[in-house]
Amino acid sequence: SVAALDLPVLIVNGEHDISLPGGRRTAALIPGARHAVIESAGHLCNLERPAAFDRLVAKFLRGKI
């Protein structure tokens, strides 16, 4: 069960991702999970906005979000 995860979790969606509602629900089910949305991107936000995605992941890994 995702509720049993005990590790840092970041869920990322693009603003126009049809999976955005599912990403929000999944993040809500995982204690302490972070959910972030990349503006002006769809489902492939890491390819559509790679610099924004990289900045977001770097901030997460540094514990800043």
TIRO-2110 file (N, C-alpha, C; in Angstrom, 1 decimal):
// TIRO-2110
0.8, -1.2, 0.0, N, 1, A
0.0, 0.0, 0.0, CA, 1, A
0.9, 1.2, 0.0, C, 1, A
0.5, 2.3, -0.8, N, 2, A
1.2, 3.5, -0.8, CA, 2, A
1.2, 4.2, 0.5, C, 2, A
0.2, 4.0, 1.3, N, 3, A
0.2, 4.6, 2.6, CA, 3, A
1.2, 4.2, 3.6, C, 3, A
1.9, 3.0, 3.3, N, 4, A
2.9, 2.4, 4.1, CA, 4, A
4.3, 2.9, 3.7, C, 4, A
4.4, 3.7, 2.7, N, 5, A
5.7, 4.2, 2.3, CA, 5, A
6.3, 5.1, 3.3, C, 5, A
7.6, 4.9, 3.7, N, 6, A
8.3, 5.7, 4.6, CA, 6, A
9.6, 6.3, 4.0, C, 6, A
9.4, 7.1, 3.0, N, 7, A
10.5, 7.7, 2.3, CA, 7, A
10.1, 8.9, 1.6, C, 7, A
11.0, 9.8, 1.3, N, 8, A
10.6, 11.0, 0.6, CA, 8, A
10.0, 10.7, -0.8, C, 8, A
8.8, 11.3, -1.1, N, 9, A
8.1, 11.1, -2.3, CA, 9, A
7.8, 12.4, -2.9, C, 9, A
8.1, 12.6, -4.2, N, 10, A
7.7, 13.7, -5.0, CA, 10, A
6.9, 13.2, -6.2, C, 10, A
5.7, 13.8, -6.3, N, 11, A
4.9, 13.4, -7.5, CA, 11, A
4.8, 14.7, -8.3, C, 11, A
5.1, 14.6, -9.6, N, 12, A
5.2, 15.7, -10.5, CA, 12, A
4.2, 15.5, -11.6, C, 12, A
3.4, 16.6, -11.9, N, 13, A
2.5, 16.6, -13.0, CA, 13, A
2.7, 17.9, -13.8, C, 13, A
2.4, 17.9, -15.1, N, 14, A
2.4, 19.1, -15.8, CA, 14, A
1.0, 19.7, -15.6, C, 14, A
0.9, 21.0, -15.8, N, 15, A
-0.3, 21.8, -15.6, CA, 15, A
-1.5, 21.2, -16.5, C, 15, A
-1.1, 20.8, -17.7, N, 16, A
-2.1, 20.3, -18.6, CA, 16, A
-2.1, 18.8, -18.7, C, 16, A
-1.6, 18.1, -17.8, N, 17, A
-1.5, 16.6, -17.7, CA, 17, A
-2.9, 16.1, -17.4, C, 17, A
-3.4, 15.2, -18.2, N, 18, A
-4.7, 14.6, -17.8, CA, 18, A
-4.6, 13.7, -16.6, C, 18, A
-3.4, 13.4, -16.2, N, 19, A
-3.2, 12.6, -14.9, CA, 19, A
-3.1, 13.5, -13.7, C, 19, A
-3.2, 14.8, -13.8, N, 20, A
-3.1, 15.7, -12.7, CA, 20, A
-4.0, 15.4, -11.5, C, 20, A
-5.3, 15.1, -11.8, N, 21, A
-6.1, 14.7, -10.6, CA, 21, A
-5.6, 13.4, -9.9, C, 21, A
-5.2, 12.5, -10.7, N, 22, A
-4.6, 11.2, -10.1, CA, 22, A
-3.4, 11.5, -9.3, C, 22, A
-2.5, 12.4, -9.8, N, 23, A
-1.3, 12.8, -9.1, CA, 23, A
-1.6, 13.4, -7.7, C, 23, A
-2.7, 14.2, -7.7, N, 24, A
-3.1, 14.8, -6.5, CA, 24, A
-3.6, 13.8, -5.5, C, 24, A
-4.4, 12.9, -6.0, N, 25, A
-5.0, 11.8, -5.2, CA, 25, A
-3.9, 10.9, -4.6, C, 25, A
-2.9, 10.5, -5.5, N, 26, A
-1.8, 9.7, -5.0, CA, 26, A
-1.0, 10.4, -3.9, C, 26, A
-0.7, 11.6, -4.2, N, 27, A
0.1, 12.4, -3.2, CA, 27, A
-0.6, 12.5, -1.8, C, 27, A
-1.9, 12.6, -1.9, N, 28, A
-2.7, 12.7, -0.7, CA, 28, A
-2.7, 11.4, 0.1, C, 28, A
-2.5, 10.3, -0.6, N, 29, A
-2.5, 9.0, 0.1, CA, 29, A
-1.2, 8.6, 0.7, C, 29, A
-0.1, 9.3, 0.4, N, 30, A
1.2, 9.0, 0.9, CA, 30, A
1.6, 10.0, 2.0, C, 30, A
1.7, 9.6, 3.2, N, 31, A
2.0, 10.5, 4.3, CA, 31, A
3.3, 11.3, 4.0, C, 31, A
3.3, 12.6, 4.0, N, 32, A
4.5, 13.4, 3.8, CA, 32, A
4.8, 13.6, 2.3, C, 32, A
4.1, 13.0, 1.4, N, 33, A
4.5, 13.2, 0.0, CA, 33, A
4.3, 14.6, -0.4, C, 33, A
5.1, 15.0, -1.4, N, 34, A
5.0, 16.4, -2.0, CA, 34, A
4.4, 16.2, -3.4, C, 34, A
3.6, 17.2, -3.8, N, 35, A
3.1, 17.2, -5.1, CA, 35, A
3.4, 18.5, -5.8, C, 35, A
3.9, 18.5, -7.0, N, 36, A
4.3, 19.7, -7.6, CA, 36, A
3.7, 19.7, -9.1, C, 36, A
3.4, 20.9, -9.5, N, 37, A
2.8, 21.0, -10.9, CA, 37, A
3.7, 22.0, -11.7, C, 37, A
4.1, 21.5, -12.8, N, 38, A
5.0, 22.4, -13.7, CA, 38, A
4.1, 23.1, -14.7, C, 38, A
4.1, 24.4, -14.7, N, 39, A
3.3, 25.2, -15.6, CA, 39, A
3.6, 25.0, -17.0, C, 39, A
2.6, 25.2, -17.9, N, 40, A
2.8, 25.1, -19.3, CA, 40, A
3.4, 23.8, -19.8, C, 40, A
3.0, 22.7, -19.2, N, 41, A
3.5, 21.4, -19.6, CA, 41, A
2.4, 20.4, -19.5, C, 41, A
2.5, 19.3, -20.2, N, 42, A
1.6, 18.2, -20.1, CA, 42, A
2.1, 17.0, -19.4, C, 42, A
1.8, 15.8, -19.9, N, 43, A
2.2, 14.6, -19.2, CA, 43, A
3.7, 14.4, -19.2, C, 43, A
4.3, 14.8, -20.3, N, 44, A
5.8, 14.6, -20.4, CA, 44, A
6.5, 15.9, -19.9, C, 44, A
6.2, 16.3, -18.7, N, 45, A
6.7, 17.6, -18.3, CA, 45, A
8.3, 17.6, -18.2, C, 45, A
8.8, 16.4, -17.9, N, 46, A
10.3, 16.3, -17.8, CA, 46, A
11.0, 16.6, -19.2, C, 46, A
10.2, 16.3, -20.3, N, 47, A
10.7, 16.5, -21.6, CA, 47, A
10.3, 17.8, -22.2, C, 47, A
9.1, 18.3, -21.8, N, 48, A
8.6, 19.5, -22.3, CA, 48, A
9.2, 20.7, -21.7, C, 48, A
9.5, 20.6, -20.4, N, 49, A
10.1, 21.7, -19.6, CA, 49, A
11.2, 21.2, -18.8, C, 49, A
12.3, 20.7, -19.4, N, 50, A
13.4, 20.0, -18.7, CA, 50, A
14.1, 20.8, -17.6, C, 50, A
14.3, 22.1, -17.9, N, 51, A
15.0, 22.9, -16.9, CA, 51, A
14.1, 23.1, -15.7, C, 51, A
12.8, 23.3, -15.9, N, 52, A
11.9, 23.5, -14.7, CA, 52, A
11.8, 22.2, -13.9, C, 52, A
11.7, 21.1, -14.6, N, 53, A
11.7, 19.8, -14.0, CA, 53, A
12.9, 19.5, -13.1, C, 53, A
14.1, 19.8, -13.7, N, 54, A
15.4, 19.6, -13.0, CA, 54, A
15.5, 20.5, -11.8, C, 54, A
15.0, 21.8, -11.9, N, 55, A
15.1, 22.7, -10.7, CA, 55, A
14.2, 22.1, -9.6, C, 55, A
13.0, 21.7, -10.0, N, 56, A
12.1, 21.1, -9.0, CA, 56, A
12.6, 19.9, -8.3, C, 56, A
13.2, 19.0, -9.0, N, 57, A
13.8, 17.8, -8.4, CA, 57, A
15.0, 18.1, -7.6, C, 57, A
15.8, 19.0, -8.0, N, 58, A
17.0, 19.5, -7.2, CA, 58, A
16.5, 20.1, -5.9, C, 58, A
15.5, 20.9, -5.9, N, 59, A
14.9, 21.5, -4.7, CA, 59, A
14.4, 20.4, -3.8, C, 59, A
13.7, 19.4, -4.3, N, 60, A
13.2, 18.4, -3.5, CA, 60, A
14.3, 17.6, -2.9, C, 60, A
15.4, 17.3, -3.6, N, 61, A
16.5, 16.5, -3.1, CA, 61, A
17.2, 17.3, -2.0, C, 61, A
17.2, 18.6, -2.1, N, 62, A
17.9, 19.4, -1.1, CA, 62, A
17.0, 19.7, 0.1, C, 62, A
15.7, 19.1, 0.1, N, 63, A
14.8, 19.3, 1.2, CA, 63, A
14.1, 20.7, 1.2, C, 63, A
14.1, 21.4, 0.1, N, 64, A
13.6, 22.7, 0.0, CA, 64, A
12.1, 22.8, -0.3, C, 64, A
11.5, 21.6, -0.7, N, 65, A
10.0, 21.6, -0.9, CA, 65, A
9.5, 20.4, -0.2, C, 65, A
END
